[in-house]
Amino acid sequence: MSYVGEESLQECLDPRIKGTISYRKDFAYKNDLLLQYNARVIHYPVAFVHPIDVFDVQSAIKCGAMLNFTVIPRSGGHSDESYSIGDRDCILIVDLRYMSKIIIDTTTQTAKIETGNTLNTLYYSLNEHVFAFPSGECSTTGVAGIILGGGHGYLMRKFGMSCDNILDAQIVLANGTIVNHAKEYPELFWALRGAGNAGYGIVTTLTLKIYPIPKIVTSMVLTYDFYQTQLVYSVINKLGNSFHQNLTLMFDHQNDVQFEIRGYYLGSLKEAKPHIQKLIDLAKPKNELYVEGDWYNRLVVNTVGNRGHYKDKSFYIGSSGLSYEGVEYLMEFMKNLKRNFLIRTMLAGGRVDEIGRNETAFVHRGLLYMLLIEVTLDEDNYEIRLKDLEIFSRVFQKNYTSFESYQNHIDKELDNWQCRYYAENFRKLVEIKQKYDPNNLFNWSQSIPTSNEILCY
């Protein structure tokens, strides 16, 4: 059995695409599906096109548009709701993994990268030149999704979000036009920096600002008992806005027994000590571990993601931090979960807040933390954990956090997602979508729509 138009699509694609194509009708794309990071949500596309250059991307888009197939780009497969294979069956997927060139220019301090790269390949190439780029800590993540949608990471307090460091982009639009320099289209370039993974086209190349980095950085792990959670939050609430920009911290809870603060300082341990001593004195860790080394090997080696069944929720905490009552509510939730979860609280601020909320599409500025909850669901009580997470999240966000959530940890159950992800920038994003993709060729349930029935203030 084949879907209507499937043969016509193959007749359009086969003579035009130089790369490989895997079709649904042959079920030839098992390996393509296995690359999807969240195994909880799986759909069955009509085909995976694997372009080898921008002209293959252009051809795939033209065929999809002509035959009324929704087109979705995939550059990694880390979408928390599997939107990189669509939100339903029979979508045409353009998988960019074979477009992986990287050109580094240390003189201009720029990198021109194709969007089939992972963070690991980008970081490794930069490290060879003693340079770095601010982005996420999971090395298997595809570059396009994380960079275009924001890009939290250990260097953001020093250098800003990933999207803040996009200098230019090549993008193929819904009508098949190849835009080689998105910066020449100011409104499109604005949208790409924070919502560029939300349905404006397929970005094939990014030009990034890169940064020289000290040959020695210091990583640290501070270990605490679970009952110290309230103390640690109160100390970070107090000190967070005053930490040096060379220092970034996150604390991870993975059970109700103990947790860790993990941090990086851009410099030696001797240089780092004065900037963390007050934290040590006030928060009183049970154990301390410090290791000096180069940036790449301290960050990347131990941060490979694993495929599984999980559900994510994200929250932003305002500049005063998480209240005593908010921490208590969070701790009770962790006690109920007991295990198989990750609650990560990442210190923001620094360079991130030096850029205005409306200068780019990435609106989440002036906030102390980004808090991520990831719950593993491959257990007997799958539905109970999912329901408990939803109930907790709605109460937690209503009473203890800001209104906003992080679009790169996409959540299909999130109410009023348009405003939580994009706030006052949403209306402008819709207007730009209307201009560049009026027929909504690139669409899924939480892509930027072509009509606006929601007001965000």
Residue, then its C-alpha position, 0 to 999 in steps of 0.5 A: m500500500s502506498y500513499v497518494g502521490e508517493e510514486s509521483l514524489q519518487e519520479c520527481l526526486d530520483p532524477r534530481i537528487k545526487g545523494t541517497i534517498s530512502y523511501r517508506k514504501d520499501f521500509a528502507y530507512k530503519n537506520d534513519l529512524l534509529l538516529q532519532y534521539n527520543a524513541r518515545v515519539i516515532h513517525y514514518p516519513v514518506a522518504f528521507v532525502h540525504p542531500i550532498d549539497v545545497f542544490d539537492v536541498q533545493s530539488a527536494i524542496k521543489c518536489g515537496a512543494m509541487l506535490n503537496f508534501t510537507v518538508i522537514p529538515r533534520s540535522g541531528g535528531h535531538s528534537d525532544e518531540s521528534y519533530s525532526i521527523g515531523d509530527r505525523d506520518c508521510i512527511l518528506i524529510v531532508d536529512l543533512r548529515y552528509m553536508s558536513k564541511i567546516i572552514i575555520d578562519t582564525t584571522t577573522q575568528t569565524a567558522k563556516i559550517e554546513t549544518g549536517n555537523t554535530l557539536n562534536t565535529l565542530y568542537y573538535s575542529l575548533n579545538e585544534h586551533v585553540f578556539a571554541f564556540p558557545s553551545g550545548e554540552c551534548s556532543t551528539t547534538g546536530v548544530a543547526g537545531i541547537i544554534l538556530g533555536g538558542g543554544h545554552g551552554y557552558l560558554m554562554r555567560k562569556f560569549g552569549m547564546s549560540c544564536d547570538n554568534i550567527l554572523d550569516a546563513q545560507i538558507v533554501l526558502a519554500n519557493g526553492t530560492i537559495v539565499n546565500h547571505a541571510k544577513e542581507y534580509p534583515e527581518l529573516f536574519w533576525a528570525l533565524r537567530g532564535a527561531g531559525n529551527a521553527g519553519y522558515g526554510i532549510v538552513t544549509t550553512l552557518t557562519l559563526k563567530i568563534y573565540p580563542i580560548p585559554k589552553i588550560v580550563t578548570s572543570m569542577v564537580l562539587t558534591y552535595d547531599f540531597y538535603q542541602t538542595q535548599l541551601v545551594y539554591s539560596v547561595i546561588n540566588k545570592l551570588g549568581n548575578s555576581f559570578h565572573q563571566n569566565l565561570t559557568l555552573m549547573f547543578d544536576h539532580q538525578n536521584d533523591v540521595q545526592f546531587e552535583i554542581r558542575g562548573y567550568y572556569l576559563g583559566s587555571l585552578k589558581e585563577a578560578k579559586p578566588h571566583i568560587q571560594k565564596l560559593i565553597d564557603l557558603a554552600k559547603p560541598k561534601n566533596e570537591l574535584y578539580v581538573e585542569g585540561d583543554w576545553y574540548n577534552r574537559l567538556v565533550v568526552n563524557t557528554v555523549g547522549n543516549r537514545g531512550h524514552y523521555k519527556d522534557k520540561s523547561f523553565y526560566i527562573g527570574s533574576s531573584g532566583l527560585s524561592y524557598e517554597g519553589v525549592e520545597y515543591l521541586m524537592e517533593f517532586m524529586k522525592n516522588l520520582k526517586r530515580n531515573f530523572l535529570i533536573r538540571t539548573m543552569l546559571a545564565g546571565g553575563r553576556v546573554d543579558e547584554i543583548g536586548r530581548n528584541e534584538t534577535a528572536f531569542v527573547h529569554r534575557g535577564l533571567l538567573y536560571m534555565l531549569l530543565i526536567e527530563v524524566t525517563l519513561d521506559e518503565d512499568n509506570y510510564e503513564i503515571r510518571l508522564k501525568d505526574l510530570e505534567i501536573f507538577s510542571r503546570v503548578f511549578q510554572k504558575n507559582y514559582t518560575s517565569f512565564e517563559s520556556y525554552q524552545n529548544h526543549i520543545d514540549k508538545e503538551l505546553d500550553n500557550w507555547q507561542c508566548r512561552y517560547y517567543a513572548e512579544n517576538f511571536r507576532k513579528l515571527v508570524e509576519i516573517k513566516q507569512k512573507y517567506d513561507p506563505n503556504n506553510l510548506f515547513n510545518w509541524s504542530q509547534s512551528i511558527p504558523t502563517s496566521n496569528e490568533i494569539l497575542c503575546y505581551 
